[in-house]
Amino acid sequence: MPTTHCLYLRRRSEMICKVKKAISRYNMPLEGKTVAVGVSGGADSMALLHVLLELKDELQMKIIACHVNHGIRGETADRDEKFVVEACKKLGVDVRVLKADVPAKARELHLGVEECGRRIRYDFFNSVADGVVIATAHTLSDRCETLLLNIARGTSVKGLCSIPAVRGNVVRPLIDCTRTDIEKYCEQNKIDFVTDETNFEDIYSRNRIRLNVIPELKALNPSVEKSFSRLISNAEEENDFISEISREITEKSVLDDGYDARLIEEQHIALRKRVIFEIINRETGFVPEAIHIDSVNSILKGGKTEIIGDTVVEVKNGIMRINPTEEKTGEWEYNFDSFSAETPCGNFKAEIINKNNLPPKQFVHNKVLDCDSIIGSLTIRNRRPGDKMKIAGSSCTKTLKKLFNEKHLQNRDSIPILADELGICWVQGLGCSDRCKIKPETKKILIIGEDKQND
């Protein structure tokens, strides 16, 4: 019996020791804090709760267990809630429970169910006490799965860092423990837990990696989780270095009315993209994707682009602005039936010629229209709210706002638009509409000419 008891103590201390090393290594701010422990009832979260209870007196922590019933899994979710409440009662732990209809809230907020559930959980955890530290049960195994998911989707060095051990007031004490470590700890310490039946369904991306990919990788390298841990650690070090430099450049680029686009453009592409990331995140609160960063990078010499939702980034005269206030020129409109008009942005004229007299190379000219497709009276004007157009050769109709963003066109209220009774025929910088393009049956062609903008 003494030998068995010593072995029990040694195995328990191995787990506790690994967690204490992680707390120290990642500077987790737990000492003297009220800690909201996310407890789902699964093996990972129950192990986390028991480990933190072991360390409670040493670190002078107040432990509050927090459980969220997401209203998704019906009776199974109710079972998990009951289990957590009863387990905490036996352990003498204060427990808080939130019942939420996550699917309904997700529809209301126009969010994905997973993202909505995450927001609800963290809002709840933060509400249980002032200055609370949130402890979640993410493990090294979770970290490896997230790493593979990020790689499969295409990621940067930032994505190779996977799940951070610490983010703000959120800590993950089990981040260096594998799922095998957790299962052994629960077995040796007779810790009961519930099992989410969906963990064994490979219809979810993470489950596919857990059930199918990880076992194959372990067949190649039984220590693959330790190898991934080294990769993540190396990526974190490089990411911290790049982040520190990019933050310095971001601060140097700050101007009274925007950011110094020329300074940003001078940087190495890796730093340039990171600075753009920092600026977008700082100004909007959104985490930009690669497509958004590349879009902004493409206009650093000048232009405008729409990135996330209605967020607009404009670079003008070397200054980058987020959601700049546009100077309104007011609406203007002129009759163009005589094929001549003086507008605020220049003098426009047009002439009709026979198709046979047009050189073949000009068939695709963006100022050439099928005259027979023009219906009723012609006007030349600037844009109006809701203006839409299907560009010649395009497969879909888009708003002018979106088209202007895609083409990085500036001074949008001054761009001339030719319209008939059916809608837009031609837009300067975009060309003619699909309805008015030159067709095989076209006989007469309208050619638009313009003088320089009036002074």
Secondary structure as UniProt FT lines:
FT   HELIX           2..25
FT   TURN            26..27
FT   TURN            31..32
FT   STRAND          34..38
FT   HELIX           43..59
FT   STRAND          62..69
FT   HELIX           75..91
FT   STRAND          94..99
FT   HELIX           102..109
FT   HELIX           113..127
FT   TURN            130..131
FT   STRAND          133..135
FT   HELIX           140..153
FT   HELIX           157..160
FT   STRAND          166..167
FT   TURN            168..169
FT   STRAND          170..171
FT   TURN            173..176
FT   HELIX           179..188
FT   TURN            189..190
FT   HELIX           197..200
FT   TURN            202..203
FT   HELIX           205..208
FT   HELIX           209..213
FT   HELIX           214..220
FT   TURN            222..223
FT   HELIX           224..253
FT   STRAND          254..255
FT   TURN            256..257
FT   STRAND          258..260
FT   HELIX           261..266
FT   HELIX           269..284
FT   HELIX           290..297
FT   TURN            298..301
FT   STRAND          303..306
FT   TURN            309..310
FT   STRAND          312..316
FT   TURN            317..318
FT   STRAND          319..322
FT   STRAND          333..335
FT   TURN            337..338
FT   STRAND          340..343
FT   TURN            344..345
FT   STRAND          346..354
FT   HELIX           355..357
FT   HELIX           360..362
FT   TURN            363..364
FT   TURN            366..367
FT   STRAND          368..370
FT   HELIX           371..373
FT   STRAND          379..381
FT   TURN            385..386
FT   STRAND          388..389
FT   TURN            392..393
FT   STRAND          398..399
FT   HELIX           400..407
FT   HELIX           412..414
FT   STRAND          417..420
FT   TURN            421..422
FT   STRAND          423..427
FT   TURN            428..430
FT   STRAND          431..433
FT   HELIX           434..436
FT   TURN            440..441
FT   STRAND          444..450
//
